[in-house]
């Protein structure tokens, strides 16, 4: 597996309480009938793992294209194992890619190593809320603000070719580095 996001995932796991669980997601699985506790029994969708997770848990996602997710600001870390070149959340030009929480801190959900593309929303077509690390936000749109991201914190992210008709086409959020 790749090193970029996997290294992040290892750090997230090391910082998590001992009782925290690690969930696995693989788009090649036939459905979400697995329990998600190993690669052999991985969930098919990120949303299924988010729904099963608790505060402090980590979700590892292998290569593939996944549908939109919503975390309700849950204190979890979601990391791809091979980075944004191999792992995508696609809004299908119909929905926001990642709704991670509200626009104001605290931002409890961390999303690392994904490409977020083709997201559409009023604010934050790619992402709304949360913290994004090592992500690529591309070809997202918003009718109001933050085509790529809105109300998020971005660390080492690439934001390109996003549009917002009200302002902040690339992003309307905190850029940490």
BANU-666579 format. One record per residue: x, y, z of N, C-alpha, C in turn. Coordinates in steps of 0.001 Angstrom, whole numbers. Layout:
BANU-666579
SITE/X/Y/Z/X/Y/Z/X/Y/Z
...
end
This chain:
BANU-666579
SITE/839/-1190/0/0/0/0/879/1247/0
SITE/315/2388/-381/1058/3642/-463/1497/4143/901
SITE/2440/5077/901/3005/5533/2160/2421/6835/2661
SITE/2009/7760/1756/1574/9088/2184/440/9075/3182
SITE/-713/8627/2773/-1862/8624/3662/-1772/7511/4688
SITE/-1102/6403/4326/-977/5317/5282/-172/5776/6490
SITE/859/6590/6246/1635/7127/7363/744/7989/8241
SITE/-119/8800/7608/-1058/9597/8379/-1983/8692/9180
SITE/-2489/7644/8542/-3412/6739/9227/-2741/6097/10432
SITE/-1472/5738/10288/-740/5155/11417/-635/6161/12560
SITE/-384/7420/12230/-321/8448/13267/-1681/8635/13930
SITE/-2744/8633/13129/-4088/8784/13690/-4407/7633/14629
SITE/-3998/6431/14245/-4244/5272/15097/-3432/5353/16382
SITE/-2191/5825/16278/-1342/5929/17464/-1886/6949/18456
SITE/-2531/7996/17933/-3064/9045/18805/-4439/8698/19360
SITE/-5082/7686/18796/-6431/7319/19226/-6384/6546/20541
SITE/-7453/6601/21318/-7510/5813/22550/-7386/4323/22243
SITE/-6900/3550/23200/-6708/2121/22982/-7992/1398/22610
SITE/-9116/1911/23026/-10379/1253/22727/-10914/1608/21343
SITE/-10238/2506/20620/-10711/2923/19303/-10618/1767/18310
SITE/-11530/1759/17381/-11573/714/16350/-10999/1236/15048
SITE/-10563/312/14205/-10146/635/12850/-11100/-61/11898
SITE/-11681/716/11004/-12631/214/10018/-11943/181/8660
SITE/-12342/-758/7807/-11742/-925/6489/-12828/-787/5424
SITE/-12460/-101/4322/-13404/124/3228/-12715/-225/1917
SITE/-13405/-1011/1085/-12876/-1446/-205/-14015/-1444/-1221
SITE/-13914/-587/-2239/-14984/-463/-3230/-15171/-1730/-4063
SITE/-14210/-2654/-4032/-14332/-3897/-4785/-15246/-4914/-4098
SITE/-15617/-4666/-2849/-16519/-5579/-2130/-17892/-5556/-2798
SITE/-18635/-6655/-2759/-19942/-6694/-3430/-21013/-5843/-2743
SITE/-20892/-5655/-1422/-21899/-4874/-691/-21348/-4500/685
SITE/-22199/-3929/1521/-21781/-3517/2862/-22101/-4573/3919
SITE/-22144/-5840/3542/-22518/-6877/4506/-21370/-7291/5424
SITE/-20135/-6896/5103/-19001/-7213/5973/-19064/-6389/7248
SITE/-18318/-6813/8254/-18328/-6053/9510/-17298/-4924/9516
SITE/-16435/-4849/8476/-15496/-3748/8336/-14275/-3805/9241
SITE/-14103/-4873/10004/-13006/-4924/10975/-11683/-5409/10378
SITE/-11694/-5832/9107/-10466/-6260/8434/-10644/-6031/6933
SITE/-9554/-6182/6173/-9686/-6046/4714/-10549/-7165/4150
SITE/-10487/-8345/4728/-11282/-9472/4238/-12778/-9257/4442
SITE/-13148/-8450/5434/-14567/-8207/5718/-14905/-6721/5583
SITE/-14172/-6024/4716/-14322/-4578/4556/-15730/-4181/4128
SITE/-16101/-2970/4525/-17326/-2359/4027/-17080/-1950/2578
SITE/-18143/-1821/1783/-18008/-1378/396/-18020/141/303
SITE/-18763/808/1197/-18897/2263/1132/-18277/2923/2362
SITE/-17764/4125/2147/-17222/4888/3268/-18345/5215/4247
SITE/-19531/5530/3723/-20646/5914/4592/-21006/4793/5564
SITE/-20950/3544/5133/-21256/2424/6038/-20259/2386/7196
SITE/-18987/2632/6910/-17978/2647/7969/-18179/3848/8888
SITE/-18523/4999/8323/-18800/6192/9141/-19951/5906/10091
SITE/-21004/5301/9582/-22181/5002/10410/-21848/4030/11532
SITE/-20946/3089/11281/-20573/2090/12292/-19546/2619/13294
SITE/-18850/3675/12944/-17743/4157/13774/-18216/4948/14984
SITE/-17291/5086/15938/-17514/5893/17143/-16372/6893/17265
SITE/-16549/7854/18135/-15519/8873/18355/-14168/8215/18633
SITE/-13119/8719/17979/-11777/8196/18159/-11397/7105/17174
SITE/-12345/6611/16387/-12068/5536/15437/-11351/6063/14195
SITE/-10697/5148/13481/-10044/5439/12211/-10678/4574/11131
SITE/-10842/5164/9950/-11382/4451/8795/-10320/4472/7711
SITE/-9881/3287/7276/-8908/3161/6203/-9629/2776/4918
SITE/-9331/3493/3840/-10040/3311/2574/-9033/2973/1486
SITE/-9259/1858/785/-8358/1476/-287/-8809/2098/-1613
SITE/-8011/1894/-2647/-8232/2505/-3955/-9655/2313/-4459
SITE/-10165/3341/-5137/-11468/3235/-5766/-12161/4581/-5826
SITE/-13347/4554/-6406/-14200/5736/-6485/-15397/5476/-5582
SITE/-15670/6426/-4693/-16707/6278/-3671/-17737/7397/-3796
SITE/-18921/7146/-3263/-19988/8137/-3254/-19836/9115/-2109
SITE/-20665/10160/-2103/-20619/11206/-1075/-20782/10642/336
SITE/-20208/11381/1306/-20286/10980/2711/-20745/12140/3578
SITE/-21293/11792/4738/-21680/12772/5751/-21308/12195/7114
SITE/-20557/12978/7910/-20063/12462/9185/-20688/13109/10416
SITE/-21480/14162/10248/-22102/14870/11378/-21065/15322/12414
SITE/-19879/15714/11933/-18814/16232/12795/-18326/15200/13823
SITE/-18477/13926/13508/-18002/12856/14384/-16483/12925/14484
SITE/-15927/12719/15648/-14480/12787/15883/-13812/11508/15396
SITE/-13642/11415/14066/-13035/10250/13440/-12009/10717/12415
SITE/-11112/9812/12029/-10147/10060/10962/-10441/9097/9828
SITE/-10600/9641/8614/-10849/8838/7421/-9655/9049/6506
SITE/-8897/7988/6215/-7675/8118/5428/-7623/7090/4306
SITE/-7213/7553/3128/-6962/6612/2038/-5593/5977/2276
SITE/-5403/4769/1780/-4129/4093/1996/-3115/4412/901
SITE/-3559/4883/-262/-2613/5176/-1336/-2704/6602/-1852
SITE/-3462/7456/-1197/-3467/8866/-1542/-4483/9269/-2590
SITE/-4538/10589/-2873/-5567/11142/-3741/-5456/10699/-5199
SITE/-4305/10210/-5619/-4168/9728/-6991/-4981/8458/-7211
SITE/-5261/7721/-6144/-5911/6407/-6263/-7271/6321/-5597
SITE/-7645/7326/-4806/-8866/7221/-4009/-9688/8501/-4149
SITE/-10928/8360/-4633/-11760/9503/-4982/-13127/9415/-4331
SITE/-13626/10570/-3897/-15034/10709/-3519/-15654/11587/-4589
SITE/-16653/11064/-5297/-17245/11734/-6445/-18702/12096/-6152
SITE/-19012/13386/-6279/-20382/13850/-6046/-21310/13624/-7222
SITE/-20767/13166/-8357/-21603/12855/-9516/-22350/14050/-10084
SITE/-21857/15258/-9851/-22531/16491/-10286/-23950/16598/-9739
SITE/-24200/15935/-8585/-25533/15946/-7985/-25520/16249/-6489
SITE/-24386/16038/-5816/-24327/16189/-4355/-22933/16638/-3929
SITE/-22831/17186/-2727/-21544/17528/-2126/-20776/16234/-1882
SITE/-19474/16255/-2088/-18644/15063/-1875/-18566/14674/-400
SITE/-18253/15649/461/-18023/15329/1873/-18606/16407/2784
SITE/-19640/16043/3523/-20194/16919/4550/-19615/16425/5867
SITE/-18625/17178/6377/-17857/16703/7526/-18274/17345/8837
SITE/-19061/18394/8795/-19493/19085/9996/-20012/20458/9637
SITE/-20059/21339/10608/-20507/22699/10377/-19363/23593/9943
SITE/-19696/24847/9620/-18664/25760/9145/-17787/26322/10258
SITE/-18217/26220/11502/-17459/26759/12624/-16782/25650/13422
SITE/-15616/25954/14028/-14964/24962/14895/-15870/24611/16066
SITE/-15687/23456/16686/-14591/22545/16425/-14838/21698/15180
SITE/-13751/21389/14500/-13801/20535/13312/-13254/19180/13724
SITE/-14132/18246/13986/-13733/16965/14579/-13378/15893/13555
SITE/-13950/15956/12353/-13672/14923/11357/-12457/15302/10537
SITE/-11560/14338/10349/-10374/14516/9534/-10466/13604/8317
SITE/-10280/14183/7130/-10305/13446/5869/-8933/13617/5233
SITE/-8227/12508/4963/-6857/12599/4466/-6627/11724/3247
SITE/-6028/12341/2203/-5577/11580/1051/-6630/11209/33
SITE/-7579/12091/-231/-8635/11824/-1197/-8670/12889/-2284
SITE/-9159/12522/-3458/-9582/13492/-4456/-11084/13650/-4281
SITE/-11547/14893/-4168/-12975/15199/-4104/-13324/15902/-5403
SITE/-14201/15290/-6205/-14508/15845/-7521/-16000/15783/-7828
SITE/-16412/16683/-8703/-17787/16728/-9216/-18842/16925/-8130
SITE/-18469/17613/-7051/-19424/17906/-5993/-20201/19181/-6307
SITE/-21466/19211/-5892/-22340/20356/-6126/-23125/20633/-4852
SITE/-23138/21912/-4429/-23902/22295/-3245/-24086/23807/-3243
SITE/-24884/24296/-2306/-25029/25742/-2148/-23715/26352/-1670
SITE/-23073/25696/-686/-21765/26107/-174/-20898/24860/-52
SITE/-19654/24959/-525/-18739/23826/-398/-19137/22628/-1222
SITE/-18999/22718/-2532/-19343/21584/-3388/-18471/20366/-3134
SITE/-17181/20595/-2848/-16283/19482/-2547/-16397/19034/-1107
SITE/-16269/20001/-189/-16319/19669/1240/-16936/20812/2020
SITE/-17619/20449/3097/-18209/21418/4021/-17797/21003/5421
SITE/-17086/21905/6144/-16646/21607/7501/-15480/20638/7521
SITE/-15081/20244/8710/-14012/19268/8883/-12640/19797/8533
SITE/-11652/18910/8656/-10271/19209/8303/-9863/18259/7195
SITE/-9266/18811/6142/-8794/18016/5017/-7276/18109/4957
SITE/-6627/16971/4777/-5172/16923/4685/-4783/16117/3453
SITE/-3840/16671/2672/-3343/15975/1493/-4479/15552/563
SITE/-5427/16435/339/-6545/16157/-556/-6435/17008/-1818
SITE/-7089/16569/-2875/-7208/17317/-4120/-8685/17611/-4315
SITE/-9033/18896/-4427/-10414/19305/-4654/-10492/19881/-6062
SITE/-11210/19212/-6949/-11206/19587/-8361/-12595/19413/-8972
SITE/-12975/20377/-9819/-14218/20321/-10596/-15471/20267/-9714
SITE/-15450/21004/-8619/-16619/21117/-7746/-17251/22485/-7959
SITE/-18540/22624/-7588/-19187/23923/-7742/-20164/24186/-6600
SITE/-20356/25503/-6369/-21299/25954/-5342/-22089/27123/-5907
SITE/-23367/27178/-5581/-24176/28298/-6059/-23886/29565/-5280
SITE/-23398/29435/-4045/-23099/30613/-3231/-21595/30820/-3058
SITE/-20941/30022/-2227/-19528/30257/-1904/-18764/28956/-1714
SITE/-17432/29039/-1923/-16570/27896/-1652/-16803/26721/-2567
SITE/-16553/26884/-3849/-16765/25783/-4787/-16047/24514/-4368
SITE/-14766/24635/-3976/-13997/23470/-3542/-14295/23071/-2117
SITE/-14277/24061/-1209/-14522/23774/211/-15075/25014/891
SITE/-15873/24780/1913/-16467/25873/2685/-16450/25488/4163
SITE/-15972/26404/5014/-15985/26160/6457/-15081/25029/6901
SITE/-14057/24731/6110/-13124/23644/6398/-11760/24220/6744
SITE/-10881/23370/7273/-9473/23702/7412/-8719/22814/6436
SITE/-7868/23423/5599/-7122/22679/4587/-5638/22657/4928
SITE/-5041/21449/4947/-3602/21252/5147/-3047/20556/3917
SITE/-2092/21189/3247/-1420/20568/2105/-2393/20015/1067
SITE/-3398/20773/745/-4388/20373/-254/-4161/21131/-1559
SITE/-4557/20522/-2663/-4547/21165/-3969/-5993/21481/-4320
SITE/-6237/22751/-4680/-7588/23200/-5011/-7528/23800/-6414
SITE/-8216/23167/-7395/-8124/23614/-8781/-9450/23413/-9520
SITE/-9733/24351/-10416/-10879/24239/-11327/-12218/24062/-10619
SITE/-12398/24759/-9496/-13678/24774/-8791/-14348/26115/-9074
SITE/-15650/26183/-8908/-16381/27411/-9206/-17422/27668/-8136
SITE/-17583/28935/-7780/-18677/29350/-6891/-19252/30622/-7484
SITE/-20539/30632/-7688/-21170/31750/-8371/-21365/32959/-7469
SITE/-21287/32770/-6147/-21421/33879/-5218/-20084/34395/-4716
SITE/-19005/33622/-4864/-17675/34035/-4426/-16896/32880/-3845
SITE/-15574/33052/-3771/-14724/32005/-3201/-14752/30738/-4023
SITE/-14496/30850/-5326/-14574/29691/-6212/-13723/28537/-5767
SITE/-12486/28818/-5372/-11594/27746/-4932/-12028/27228/-3567
SITE/-12065/28154/-2581/-12416/27754/-1230/-12777/28990/-412
SITE/-13614/28792/552/-13955/29828/1512/-13808/29177/2888
SITE/-12544/29130/3355/-12246/28410/4592/-10869/28780/5109
SITE/-10406/28059/6129/-9077/28282/6699/-8062/27454/5928
SITE/-7006/28110/5463/-5916/27403/4801/-4760/27374/5794
SITE/-4453/26191/6306/-3416/26079/7329/-2019/26064/6706
SITE/-1832/25349/5639/-556/25335/4901/-721/24595/3613
end
